[in-house]
Amino acid sequence: MTDETLNDGDVGRLGQALITLTKEVWVLRDRQRVLEAALEAAGVLDRAVIDAHTPDAKLAESLAQERQQLIDNILQALGAANDD
């Protein structure tokens, strides 16, 4: 797979990767919303605090590294289509 052209096999793999990623994102979103609702119902959490929170430098760096690892993993998997 190149930046310019996708062959038929690449398109299928790309579609499957997007579907898989979308499923995973939904599982995370669903669990996060359920967790927030349960914590709020228990009086442990005010969701507005989450919305207004700004991560400190250590957390921001950790999140950036994890985000980049996720991106790298996806790109590596898509690149593996060329190795077939």
N, CA and C of each residue as an Amber inpcrd file, in Angstrom:
protein
   252
   0.8610000  -1.1660000   0.0000000   0.0000000   0.0000000   0.0000000
   0.9050000   1.2260000   0.0000000   0.6280000   2.1630000  -0.8800000
   1.3940000   3.4020000  -0.9260000   0.4640000   4.5630000  -0.6360000
   1.0480000   5.7490000  -0.5190000   0.2320000   6.9400000  -0.3010000
  -0.6320000   7.2440000  -1.5150000  -0.2070000   6.7850000  -2.6810000
  -0.8830000   7.1550000  -3.9160000  -1.9140000   6.1390000  -4.3890000
  -1.6670000   4.8580000  -4.1220000  -2.4980000   3.8250000  -4.7140000
  -2.8120000   2.7260000  -3.7200000  -4.0490000   2.2860000  -3.7270000
  -4.4630000   1.1300000  -2.9520000  -4.8790000   0.0480000  -3.9350000
  -4.3240000  -1.1430000  -3.7660000  -4.8030000  -2.2280000  -4.6140000
  -6.0140000  -2.8700000  -3.9430000  -6.6500000  -3.8020000  -4.6240000
  -7.8830000  -4.4000000  -4.1030000  -7.6770000  -5.0330000  -2.7330000
  -6.5480000  -5.7180000  -2.5250000  -6.2730000  -6.3340000  -1.2290000
  -6.0860000  -5.3060000  -0.1310000  -5.4540000  -4.1900000  -0.4690000
  -5.2470000  -3.1330000   0.5170000  -6.5720000  -2.5270000   0.9620000
  -7.4660000  -2.3240000   0.0250000  -8.7520000  -1.7130000   0.3530000
  -9.5210000  -2.6080000   1.3160000  -9.5190000  -3.8900000   1.0800000
 -10.1930000  -4.8330000   1.9790000  -9.5800000  -4.8300000   3.3620000
  -8.2540000  -4.8410000   3.4300000  -7.5620000  -4.8180000   4.7220000
  -7.8000000  -3.4930000   5.4430000  -7.7750000  -2.4090000   4.7040000
  -8.0170000  -1.1030000   5.2880000  -9.4380000  -1.0250000   5.8530000
 -10.3920000  -1.5280000   5.0950000 -11.7750000  -1.5510000   5.5690000
 -11.9160000  -2.3830000   6.8340000 -11.2810000  -3.5560000   6.8580000
 -11.3470000  -4.4180000   8.0390000 -10.6790000  -3.7560000   9.2300000
  -9.5460000  -3.0780000   8.9910000  -8.8500000  -2.3830000  10.0720000
  -9.7320000  -1.2830000  10.6540000 -10.4120000  -0.5440000   9.7980000
 -11.2910000   0.5260000  10.2730000 -12.4750000  -0.0200000  11.0700000
 -13.0390000  -1.1160000  10.6130000 -14.1440000  -1.7360000  11.3380000
 -13.6710000  -2.2300000  12.7050000 -12.5210000  -2.8830000  12.7400000
 -11.9710000  -3.3820000  14.0010000 -11.6700000  -2.2360000  14.9530000
 -11.0470000  -1.1970000  14.4490000 -10.7250000  -0.0430000  15.2710000
 -11.9890000   0.6330000  15.7930000 -12.9910000   0.7580000  14.9580000
 -14.2530000   1.3660000  15.3660000 -14.9170000   0.5510000  16.4780000
 -14.8820000  -0.7610000  16.3690000 -15.4390000  -1.6120000  17.4230000
 -14.7020000  -1.3900000  18.7410000 -13.3790000  -1.3410000  18.6830000
 -12.5860000  -1.1270000  19.8890000 -12.8600000   0.2370000  20.5080000
 -12.9620000   1.2570000  19.6840000 -13.2630000   2.6010000  20.1890000
 -14.6310000   2.5990000  20.8570000 -15.5940000   1.9170000  20.2540000
 -16.9200000   1.8870000  20.8510000 -16.9060000   1.1850000  22.2100000
 -16.1920000   0.0770000  22.3240000 -16.1060000  -0.6260000  23.6070000
 -15.5370000   0.3080000  24.6700000 -14.4820000   1.0220000  24.3350000
 -13.8790000   1.9530000  25.2950000 -14.8330000   3.0860000  25.6590000
 -15.4830000   3.6430000  24.6600000 -16.4220000   4.7480000  24.9050000
 -17.5830000   4.2790000  25.7770000 -18.1260000   3.1140000  25.4540000
 -19.2400000   2.5630000  26.2060000 -18.8390000   2.3480000  27.6670000
 -17.7070000   1.7000000  27.8950000 -17.2620000   1.4260000  29.2650000
 -16.9590000   2.7240000  30.0160000 -16.3900000   3.6880000  29.3570000
 -16.0890000   4.9550000  30.0070000 -17.3770000   5.6550000  30.4390000
 -18.3550000   5.6800000  29.5640000 -19.6280000   6.3430000  29.8950000
 -20.3260000   5.6230000  31.0460000 -20.2990000   4.2850000  31.0320000
 -20.9060000   3.5160000  32.1120000 -20.1740000   3.7900000  33.4220000
 -18.8480000   3.7920000  33.3860000 -18.0560000   4.0650000  34.5820000
 -18.3440000   5.4630000  35.1260000 -18.3740000   6.4520000  34.2590000
 -18.6720000   7.8130000  34.6900000 -20.0630000   7.8970000  35.3120000
 -21.0400000   7.2590000  34.7000000 -22.4060000   7.2890000  35.2210000
 -22.4730000   6.6140000  36.5930000 -21.7890000   5.4810000  36.7350000
 -21.7970000   4.7720000  38.0200000 -21.1150000   5.6040000  39.1010000
 -20.0030000   6.2170000  38.7650000 -19.2950000   7.0460000  39.7430000
 -20.0990000   8.2880000  40.1120000 -20.7540000   8.8660000  39.1260000
 -21.5780000  10.0380000  39.3990000 -22.7730000   9.6570000  40.2810000
 -23.3970000   8.5190000  39.9770000 -24.5330000   8.0530000  40.7770000
 -24.1250000   7.7670000  42.2180000 -22.8890000   7.3400000  42.4170000
 -22.3830000   7.0550000  43.7590000 -21.8900000   8.3130000  44.4630000
 -21.9390000   9.4430000  43.7780000 -21.4970000  10.6910000  44.3710000
 -19.9890000  10.8550000  44.4290000 -19.2800000  10.0540000  43.6540000
 -17.8190000  10.0760000  43.6530000 -17.2740000  11.0220000  42.5900000
 -18.0610000  11.2870000  41.5780000 -17.5720000  12.0230000  40.4240000
 -18.5670000  13.0630000  39.9660000 -18.0520000  14.1940000  39.5790000
 -18.8320000  15.2120000  38.8900000 -18.2540000  15.2730000  37.4750000
 -19.0330000  14.8890000  36.4810000 -18.5110000  14.8300000  35.1080000
 -17.9380000  16.1600000  34.6330000 -18.4390000  17.2530000  35.1430000
 -17.9170000  18.5600000  34.7490000 -16.4420000  18.6970000  35.1320000
 -16.0450000  18.0160000  36.1910000 -14.6370000  18.0500000  36.6060000
 -13.7590000  17.4010000  35.5330000 -14.2310000  16.3150000  34.9620000
 -13.4860000  15.6470000  33.8860000 -13.3900000  16.5650000  32.6760000
 -14.5090000  17.1700000  32.3010000 -14.5330000  18.0430000  31.1310000
 -13.5940000  19.2360000  31.2940000 -13.4690000  19.7260000  32.5240000
 -12.6610000  20.9230000  32.7720000 -11.2010000  20.6060000  33.1100000
 -10.8930000  19.3320000  33.3140000  -9.5450000  18.9540000  33.7670000
  -8.4960000  19.1500000  32.6660000  -7.3540000  19.6920000  33.0610000
  -6.1980000  19.8080000  32.1720000  -5.0920000  18.9410000  32.7540000
  -4.6290000  17.9380000  31.9930000  -3.5850000  17.0510000  32.5110000
  -2.3000000  17.8120000  32.8350000  -1.6150000  17.3690000  33.8870000
  -0.3130000  17.9530000  34.1840000   0.6890000  17.4370000  33.1520000
   1.9100000  17.9380000  33.2040000   2.9130000  17.6090000  32.1870000
   3.1990000  16.1070000  32.1260000   3.2680000  15.4580000  33.2830000
   3.5720000  14.0200000  33.3130000   2.4680000  13.2110000  32.6390000
   1.2150000  13.5020000  32.9850000   0.1020000  12.7900000  32.3700000
  -0.0020000  13.1220000  30.8870000   0.1850000  14.3770000  30.5300000
   0.1210000  14.7770000  29.1200000   1.1590000  14.0220000  28.3020000
   2.3670000  13.8790000  28.8310000   3.4270000  13.1390000  28.1340000
   3.0680000  11.6650000  28.0060000   2.5390000  11.0880000  29.0650000
   2.1290000   9.6840000  29.0300000   1.0310000   9.4610000  27.9970000
   0.0530000  10.3470000  27.9760000  -1.0260000  10.2360000  26.9930000
  -0.4980000  10.3850000  25.5700000   0.4280000  11.3090000  25.3700000
   1.0090000  11.5140000  24.0430000   1.7570000  10.2720000  23.5840000
   2.4960000   9.6450000  24.4880000   3.2360000   8.4310000  24.1370000
   2.2860000   7.2830000  23.7980000   1.2380000   7.1230000  24.6000000
   0.2760000   6.0610000  24.3370000  -0.4610000   6.2950000  23.0200000
  -0.8120000   7.5560000  22.7490000  -1.4740000   7.9020000  21.4840000
  -0.5740000   7.5630000  20.3070000   0.7110000   7.9270000  20.4040000
   1.6440000   7.6430000  19.3150000   1.8330000   6.1420000  19.1280000
   1.8680000   5.3910000  20.2180000   2.0040000   3.9330000  20.1140000
   0.8090000   3.3310000  19.3850000  -0.3800000   3.8170000  19.6970000
  -1.5790000   3.3440000  19.0090000  -1.4940000   3.6470000  17.5190000
  -1.1030000   4.8590000  17.1810000  -0.9680000   5.2470000  15.7750000
   0.0730000   4.3780000  15.0880000   1.2170000   4.1870000  15.7340000
   2.2800000   3.3610000  15.1570000   1.8040000   1.9290000  14.9260000
   1.0700000   1.3770000  15.8820000   0.5620000   0.0100000  15.7380000
  -0.3830000  -0.1180000  14.5560000  -1.2480000   0.8730000  14.3830000
  -2.1880000   0.8380000  13.2610000  -1.4410000   0.9620000  11.9390000
  -0.5130000   1.8990000  11.8740000   0.2490000   2.0710000  10.6410000
   1.0870000   0.8350000  10.3230000   1.6460000   0.2110000  11.3560000
   2.4200000  -1.0180000  11.1390000   1.5170000  -2.1260000  10.5850000
   0.3390000  -2.2540000  11.1670000  -0.5880000  -3.2780000  10.6720000
  -1.0100000  -3.0200000   9.2390000  -1.2430000  -1.7700000   8.8990000
  -1.6070000  -1.4500000   7.5200000  -0.4400000  -1.6780000   6.5820000
   0.7680000  -1.3810000   7.0310000   1.9600000  -1.6090000   6.2260000
   2.2300000  -3.0740000   5.9990000   1.7870000  -3.9230000   6.9310000
   2.0000000  -5.3560000   6.8080000   1.2870000  -5.9130000   5.5840000
   0.2770000  -5.1790000   5.0960000  -0.4290000  -5.6240000   3.8940000
   0.5090000  -5.7070000   2.7110000   1.5640000  -4.8910000   2.6980000
   2.5310000  -4.9290000   1.6080000   3.4490000  -6.1270000   1.6850000
   3.5580000  -6.7260000   2.8710000   4.4790000  -7.8310000   3.0740000
   3.9340000  -9.1560000   2.5850000   2.6600000  -9.1900000   2.2230000
   2.0460000 -10.4500000   1.7650000   2.5860000 -10.8880000   0.4430000
